């Protein structure tokens, strides 16, 4: 398999990812004096979103939570908007970070408005300054990802970088931001490392993405891209959840993509080795998602997210299923605006 000489829509936007990250980090740096006190005074940080935004929140939350005494939680926008279905009510002491690339997703917009009505401070993260979500928030951080026509790739990278910088886990100053972007460019330049794995996954009967902690969020981002671009079923879960039930459905012709961005402990290394042996016995293929970053877990998570995006594109091209845009999301799925106007 060779990548197209003329980049497709997803390929173009992947190439723009490092620049979007660098510019977004500059925006975090510019707003540091406003956002720093807001976040440090929060009783807890609540990250909300849907789709790719939700997956990115789930990547950031374990890393952010481990670095602070504050509680950091992730909630689906729809569970808030439809009546606190997860049983977790927002409080006035919460800082709610509402994430939406478009800034117009009805579930996240409705949830942000409910958060503001409950007295919570709302920080909107969106790529569009004039979006309804920005108007509903008390603070706004504009992603520098610009328009995005295909699957969320450069906006997902920019969002993750922004969240990690807000947590103090990535540098946002000009020199530090340039270093983060340069490391991502090195990852982007080595995309051909994905070709062997892409060929294996293109021929797989089923694909399972697995990871612990932030790795699970990256797994969820990968499964979402799989449905959107490879147009095949994929499942995201933890290695332990896979071993307790779903493994009954794993067999020859399946493939597992393992993602781990944290520092490896002896227990976790032994646990994953045990799982690899079990999967080999079942005849399933195993792919360990590589990362070009040798840095700390936040930088590794950012690089791994780019890697899973590259892997989805490369597999779609190898399988012959890649297409620009969306066949269902834009034509069949009805926006839920009217539901929240009732």
N, C-alpha and C positions, 0 to 999 in steps of 0.2 A: 504494500500500500504506500502510495506517495501522496502528500498533501497537495491540494490544488495550487497551481501557479498563481491564479487570481483568487485572492481570499474571498470566502463567502461572508455572509453577514456576521455570523458568530465569530469567525476568524478575525475579521476586522475589529470587532469589539473586544475580543481577547487581547489583541495587540495594543489596544488603548488602555488596558487595565492599569499598568504601572504608572502612567501619567495621571490617570484619574486618582489613584491612591496618593501620589505626591501632592497634587493640588488640593485634595481633600484634607490631608494632614496640615497643609498651610492654613486652611480655613479653621481647623481646630485650634491651631496656634493663635490665629487672630482673635478667636473668641474665648481664649483661655481665661481671661480675667472675668468674663461673665459666667462661664459655665462651671469653672472650678468651685467657687463657693456654693453654687446651686447643688452640685453633686455631693460635696462633702457634708452638707447640712441635711441630706436626705435620711429619713428613717430607713428606707430601703430603695433600691433601684429596680424598677419594673420595666422590662423590655417587652414590647408588644409588636406584632406583625402577623402577616400571613405569607404563605408560599416561601419564596427565597428569602424574604426579610425575616421570617420566623426561623428558618434554618440558620441564618447568620447570627441571630440573637442567641441561638442555642450553641453556636461555636464560641461566642464571646463570654457568655455568662459563667461557665466554670472557671475560666481564666481570670475574669474580673472578680468573681467571688472569692477565689483563693488569695487574691492580693489585698483584700480589705476586710475590715471587721463588719462592714455593712452587708446586709442581706441583698443578694442579687437574684431576681426571679424572672422567669420567662412565662408569658401568658399569650395564648392565641387571641388575636383581636376579636374574633367572632364569639368567643366564650364570654368576653366582657360585654360586647355589643348586644348579645342576645340574652343578657340577664345574669351575669356572673355564674355561668353554668359550671365552672370549676370550683365554686364555693369559696373563692378568694376575693374578698371585697377590697376595693381601693380605699386608701386613707389619705387624709390631708397631708400627712408627713411623707407620702410617697413622691418620688420623682419618676414620672412615667416617660419613657423614651419610646415614641411612636415612630416606627420605621416603615417607609413606603417610598419606593423609587419614584412612582408617579405622583404621590401625594394626594391621590384621588380615590384610592381603594375604599369602597364604602364601609367595609368592616372596620378597618383601622381608623378611618375618619370618625365613625360613630363611637368607637371605643375611646378615642382621644377626647371627644366632646364629653363623654360620660366621665372620664377622668378629671377633666377641668371642672365639671359640675360637682364632683365629689370633693373639690378643694385641692386635688393633687396638682403639682407643677408639671407641665407637659413640655417636653423637648421634642420637637419634630425633626426627624432626619429624612430629608427628601431631596431629589435632584431638581425640584422646580419651586422657585421662590414664590410664585403666584398661585401655588396649589392650595386647595381648600384646607389641607392638613396644616399648612403653614399658618393659615389664618386662625386655626383652632388652638394653636399652641402659644405658650407664653415665651418660648425661646425656639429658635430655628437654626439648624445646622444644614447648610446646603451642600449636598454631595456634588463634587466637580466631575461627574461622570457624563453629563450632557444627555442627549437623547439616546435611547436604547431601544432598538426595534425588535431585537430577538430575545432570547432567554436572558435572564439577569446574570450577567457575568461581571462586567466592569463595575456596575453599581453594587454588586454583592461584595466585591473586593474592597471598594471604597467605603462601604458601610462597615465592614469588619475592621478595616484600618481605623476608621473614626471611633468605633466603640472601644477598641484596644487603646487608642490614644487618650480617649476620655478617662479610661481607667488608669492611665499612667504607665501602660505596658508597652507602648510604642512611642518613639520620639516624634514630636510634631514640629520641633524647631527646624529651620531650613536645612541645616546640615544633616540632621537625623532623618528627616523626611526624604532627602535625596538618597541617603544610604538604603532606606527601606525600598525605595523605587528601583534602585540599581540591582538589589538582590532579586526583586521580582522580574526585572528584565532578563536576568541570567536564567531564571526559571522558564520564562517565556521562550527564550532563545533555544532551550534544550527540549522543545516540544517533541522532537522526533524520538525521544526516549519512550514516548507513549505508544509507539507503533506496534511493538511486539505484544504488549498487553491488550491493545485495541483489537488486534486480530483474534486473540483468544476470546475476548469478551463478545466480539461480533458474532462468533459462532456458538456462543453459550445458549443453552436452553433457558436458563434463568440466571439472574445476577443478584447477589446479596451484598449489600454494603454494610460493613460492621465497624464499630469503633466505640471506645469508652470516652466519657467526658466530652471535650471539644471535638474529638474524633467522631462522635455520634452526630453532632451538628453537621460536620462535613459530609458524613455518610448520607444524611437527609438531603443535603444540597445535591449530592451526586445522584441519588435516586430520583429527585425531582427533574434534574436535567436529563436523566435516562428516559423518563416518560415523555419529556418535551422534544428531545432531539433524536434519541435512538429509537423512540417510539416503541419501546418494549417494556415489559413489566420488570420492576426492580423493587427490592425491599431493603429498608434501612433498619438496623437493630443493633443492640450490643452483642459482643461475642457470647456473653452468658445467656442472654435471652435466646440467641440462635440455638444454643446447646439444649435448651429446655423446651422442646416442643417443635419449633420450626425445622430443626434438623431432620425430623422425620420426612420432610418433603425434599431434602437435598439428595441429589444423586448424580450419576455420571452425566456429563454434559452441562452441569451447573458450574458457576464460577463465583468465588467470593473475593471481594475487594476489601482488604483490611487497611484501616487508617489509624495511625497512632502518632500524635504530635507531642505527647508529654514525655518527660524523662522516664525511661523504662526502669521499673523496679524488678527485682528478682522474682517476686511472686507473679507479677503480670507477665513477665517474659515466659515463665514456666506455664502459665495458664494458656497463653496464646500458642505456645509450642504444642501443648496437649490438644488444642483445637485443630491446629494444622494436621496433626497426625490423624485425628478422627475424620477430617474432611478428605485426606488422602485415601483413607480406607474406603470412603464412600465414592471415590472416583471423581471428586469435584476439583476443579482448577482453583488455584489460589494466587491472588495478586496482592502484593504489598505496595501500597501507593508510595512512590518515592518522593522525596523532597530534596531540593537542592540546597535548602537552608540548614546550616549546622548551628544556628543560634538558639535562643531561648524558645520555649513553647509558643509565645505569641507570634514570633516571626515564622516559626515552623507552621503554625496554623494558617497564616496568610498564604504561605507558599503552597501548602497542601490544598487549600481551596482552589488556587489557580490550577494545580495539577489535576484535580478532579474535573474541573471545567474543560481542560485540554483533553482529558481522557474521554469525556462524553462526546466531544466534537470528533475526535479521532475514531472512536468506535462507530459513530453514526456514519462517517465517511466510509469506513471499512465495510459496514453492513449494507451500504447503499440506501440508508433510510433518512439521511440528513435532508432537511428542508428549511428554508428561511421562513420566519414567521410561525404562525400557529394555525392549524386546520380546524381546531375545535374551540379553543379559548376565545378567539375573537369573533366566532361565527355562530356558536351554539350556546355557550355559557352566557347567561343573562346577568349583567351587573346588578348587584343587590341594592342599588340606591333606593328604589321605591320601598323596599322592606323597612328601611330605617326612617322613611318619611311618614310611616303610618302613625 
